[in-house]
């Protein structure tokens, strides 16, 4: 509302890419250390368990669609 939509979308995309890359840097170091210490297979098992945990939390906490349709009637 306060800014031009093109400027707002550019800033959003730049910010998203920046924080996405920071997240990759932050996660890749511990994952690499896990590869070195416990191996490939257990590392992916632990990552899968963590992802499953977050999926279950999302499934239990997010509400269902309120019935609002995007179709034009």
C-alpha positions as CSV (number, residue, x, y, z in Angstrom):
1,X,0.0,0.0,0.0
2,X,2.8,2.4,0.9
3,X,5.2,1.6,-1.9
4,X,5.1,1.0,-5.6
5,X,4.4,-2.7,-6.2
6,X,7.4,-3.2,-8.5
7,X,9.8,-1.8,-5.9
8,X,8.1,-3.8,-3.2
9,X,8.4,-7.1,-5.1
10,X,12.1,-6.4,-6.0
11,X,12.9,-5.7,-2.3
12,X,11.0,-8.9,-1.3
13,X,12.9,-11.0,-3.8
14,X,16.3,-9.6,-2.8
15,X,15.5,-10.1,0.9
16,X,14.3,-13.6,0.3
17,X,17.4,-14.6,-1.6
18,X,19.7,-13.0,1.0
19,X,18.1,-14.8,3.9
20,X,17.8,-18.0,2.0
21,X,21.6,-18.0,1.3
22,X,22.3,-17.2,5.0
23,X,20.1,-20.2,5.9
24,X,22.1,-22.4,3.6
25,X,25.3,-21.3,5.1
26,X,24.0,-21.8,8.6
27,X,22.7,-25.3,7.9
28,X,25.4,-26.7,5.7
29,X,28.2,-26.5,8.3
30,X,26.4,-28.7,10.9
31,X,25.2,-31.1,8.2
32,X,28.7,-31.4,6.8
33,X,30.0,-32.2,10.3
34,X,27.3,-34.8,10.7
35,X,28.5,-36.5,7.5
36,X,32.0,-36.6,8.8
37,X,31.2,-37.9,12.2
38,X,28.3,-40.3,11.8
39,X,28.1,-40.9,8.0
40,X,25.7,-40.4,5.1
41,X,22.8,-42.7,6.0
42,X,22.4,-41.7,9.7
43,X,22.6,-38.0,8.8
44,X,19.7,-38.3,6.3
45,X,17.7,-40.4,8.8
46,X,18.1,-37.6,11.4
47,X,17.2,-34.9,8.9
48,X,14.1,-37.0,7.9
49,X,13.0,-37.2,11.5
50,X,13.4,-33.5,12.0
51,X,11.4,-32.8,8.8
52,X,8.7,-35.2,9.9
53,X,8.5,-33.5,13.2
54,X,7.9,-30.1,11.6
55,X,5.4,-31.6,9.2
56,X,3.4,-33.0,12.1
57,X,3.5,-29.7,13.9
58,X,2.2,-28.0,10.8
59,X,-0.5,-30.6,10.3
60,X,-1.7,-30.2,13.8
61,X,-1.5,-26.4,14.1
62,X,-2.5,-25.0,10.8
63,X,-6.2,-24.5,10.2
64,X,-8.1,-25.9,7.3
65,X,-9.3,-23.7,4.4
66,X,-12.2,-21.5,5.5
67,X,-14.1,-22.3,2.2
68,X,-13.0,-19.1,0.4
69,X,-12.6,-19.9,-3.2
70,X,-10.3,-18.1,-5.7
71,X,-12.7,-18.8,-8.5
72,X,-14.8,-16.0,-9.8
73,X,-18.5,-16.9,-9.6
